[in-house]
Amino acid sequence: MAVGKEIRGKIKSVENTKKITKAMEMVAASKMRKAQERMRSARPYSDKIRNIAANLATANPEYTHPFLVKQDNAKTAGIIVVTTDKGLCGGLNTNALRLVTSKLRELEGQGSKIEAVAIGNKGLGFLNRIGARVVSHAVQIGDTPHLDKLIGPVKVLLDAYQEGKLDAVYLVYTKFINTMKQEPVLEQLLPLSADKLQGDKGNHSWDYLYEPDAQTVIDDLLVRYVEALIYQAVAENLASEQSARMVAMKSASDNAGNVIGELKLVYNKTRQAAITKELSEIVAGAAAV
């Protein structure tokens, strides 16, 4: 029964794999709820700071922050790529990196150079493989992202844009829609677009008193706004990662169950065939005697 022993070994191997994928599915489900709560709790802050920044920008038209001005002299674009540190989450990173590849080809076709910032191991490895110029990176973020760890690498591109060295900065991440659906998103981070930076609708206008002065307040606020956008992107990507991993591990567990069922059926057929053959040999021997 060498064949039967081999099939039993395969069944045992797939059962062990199923135990691992089932455990990973349960861990991802637990982390997913926390990641979704963190992501949803960050959304009101992003919305509020956007409204305040928009109202301040329109209330003080004599001063324009560099983040609102399009830089046409530079022929270099920056791109921030937000991916996961770990794999086993389906096509989450592949879809986002496909957007990155498409945008890089478009920018290179326009004659622009690229400076990239990678947030996450998968994005860093991809950018290094394609030979992109990575000016900074942040990896091993963990399940709880901290802004002080994220803004350091990203500040390289923000400062370069303020100095006029970049003509645009783009942000790529995966947006969380629901547990079963996550969408890769590529959006322009700088210059801040007019449709994205809109305040409260209405006929009223705000009259502000600035302390110490309008320029200082608007400068600090718009920097905080860009930081909030980056933090929100990372929080959305983490929620998407755990959801995609839970779905991928559930699919792997289901597939393992199907493979085990098929292997058991083959094993039973093989065993039955061996028993039938032995009985036939015994009957044939008895008849010969």
N, C-alpha and C positions, 0 to 999 in steps of 0.2 A: 504493500500500500504506500509506495513512495509518492505517488501522485496525490493521494489523500493527505499525507503528511504535509506536503507542500501547500495544499489548499488550506489546511488548518493553520499553517504559519501565516499565510496571507490574511485569513480572517482575523487572527490575533493582532496582526499589524494594523489593519484598518480599524479594529475596535479601539486600539490604543490612540490612534489618530483622532477618532471620534471623541474620545474622552477629552483630549486637548482642545479641540475646536469647540466643544460644548462649554468647557470651563472659560475659554476666551470669550465666547458669546455672552456668558453671564457677567463677566467682568466688564465687558464693553457696555452692556445694558445699564449696569450700575453707574459707570462713569458718564454715560450719555446723558442721564437725567441731570447730573450736576453740571455738565458742560452746557446743556440747554438753559438751565436756570441762570448760569453766569452770563451767557450770551444775551438772553432776554433782559436781564437786569441792566446790561450796558447800553441797550438801545435808547431808553429815555434820555440818558445823559448825552448821547450823541445828537439826538434830535434837539434838545434844549440848547446845547452849546452852538449848534448850527444856526438856530434862530437868533441867538444873541449876537453871534458874529456877523450875520447878515444885516441885522438892524444897526449895529455899530458901523459897519462898512458903508451903509447908505446914509447914515446920519452925519458922517464926516467926509464928504466928497472931496475936500481939498487935500486929503492924504490918502494915498493908495499903497497898500502893503505890497511888497515884492511877490508874495504868493498869489496875488491877483493879477499880476502883469505877465503877459506872454513874452518870453525871451526868444527873439528871432535870430540873434547873432550867433548863438552857440549851435554847433552841429553835433551835439551829444545828448542822448536821452538816458534817463535813469529808469530802472524797473525793479520793483520790489516783489519778490516771488515768495509767497507764503505756502508752505507745504507741511507735511507731517514729518516727525522724526522716525517713526516706525512704519513698517509695511502692513501687509495683511488687511487692507481696507478697500479691496476691490479696485475699481478704476479711478478712484478719487484723485490721486496725484497725476495719473496719466492724462486725464482730461484737462487738468489745470496746466500741465506742462505742454500740452498740445497748443493751448492758447498762447503760451509764452513763445513757443517756436514760431507760430504764425506771426506774432507781433514783431519778433526779432527780424524775421525775413522782410517784413514790411519796412521797418526802420532802416535796415541795411540797404534795401532797395532805394531808399530816399537819400542814401549817402550819410546817414547818421551813425556815429559810434555809440556803443552801448556800455553803460556802467550798471552793474547789478548788485543788489543786496539780497541775500538768501536768508529766509527765516524757516528753519527746518532742514534736517539732514538730507531728505530726498531732493529738495530743490538745489541744495548746495552741490550734491553729487552730479546732478544733471547739468548744472551750469559749468562745472569743471570739465565734464566730458565733452561738451560742445565748444569749449575754449572761450567762453565768455569772460569778460573782465569783472571779477567779483571783488568789490572794494571793501566789503565787510559782510559779516554773517552772524546769525544767532541760532544756535542749536541747543538741543536738550532743554527745551522750554518747560517740559513737564505738563501735568494736567491743569495747573493753575498759572496762567501767564501773568507776568509782572511787567508793568510799563517801563520801569527803570532798566530792565534787561532788554526790552525791545527798542526803546527810543535811541539808545547809544549807537547801534549799527545804522539805523535809519537816518540819524542826524547828519551822517556824512553826505547823503544825497540832498537833504534839506538845505544844508549850508552851501553846498555847491550850486543849488538853484538860486539861492539868494545872491550869491556872488556872480551870477550870470554865466556860469560854466555849463549849465544844462538848460535845454529849451523845454523839457517836459519831464515829468516823473509819473510812471504808471504803477498801478498796484494790481497784482493778480492773487486771487484767493478763491476758496470754494464757499459759496453762500449756502447757508442752511435754509431749506424750504420746509421739509418735514422729515420724518424718520426714513422714509423710503426714497426721498428725492433731494439731491444736492446739486447745485449748479455752479460750474466754474465761472468766475467773473473777472473781467479785465476792465478796469476803469482808470480814468485820468485823475491822478492825485493832485498834481500841480501842472499848470496854474489852476486854481480853484475855478470851476466852471460856474457861470451865472445861474444855470438851471438847478445846479446842486446846492448852491449857496443862496437860498431864498428864505426870507424871514416870514413873519406872520402876515397873512393876507388881510387887507383892510384899507380903509381910507385914512387911518390915523398915522401919525409919524411920532417917533420918540425924540424927546429932547433930553440929551444926556449931559451930566456934569462929570468931567473927567478928572481923576486924581491919580497920578500927578499931572498927566497930559494925555491927549487923545492918541498920539503916536505910540506911547508906551503901552497903553491899555490894549490897543488894537494889535500891536505886535505880539504881546504875550497871549492874547486870546486866540489869534489865528494859529499860533504854534500849538496851543492846547487843542484846538480843533483838529489839526492834522494828526496829532498824537492820538486823539480819540478815534479818528477814522482807522488808524493802523491797529489800535487795540481791538476795535470792533471786528476788523477783518480777521485777526488772529483768533478771537473768541468764536466767530462764525466757523472758521476752519476747524477748530478743535471739536465743536459740536458736530460738524459734518463728519469728521474723522471717526468719532465713536459710533455714530449712527451707521456709517458705511461698514465699519468693522463688525458691528453686531449683525448686520444683514449678511455680510460675506461669511462670517463664521456659522450662522444659522444655515446658510446654503451649503457650506462645506459639511456640516453635521448631517443634513438631510441626504446629501450625496453619498456620504460614508455609510449611512444606513441602507441606502439602495444597493451599494456595492456589497455590503455584508450579506444582504438577502440573496443577491445573485450568486455569491460565492458559496453560501450554504446550500443553495439549490444544486449547484454543480457538484459540491462535495457529496450530497445525498445521492445524486444520480451515479456518481463514480463508485460510491460505496455499494449501492444496490447492484450495479453491474458486476462488481467483483464478487459479491455474494452469489449472484446468479451463475457466474462462471464456475465458482467452486462447486455449487450444487450440481451443475451439469457434468463436471468432471467426476464427481462421486457416483452419480447415476450411471454415467458411461462405464466407469470401472466395475460397478456392481453387475451391469448387464454383461460385460465381457467375461466375468467369472462364472 
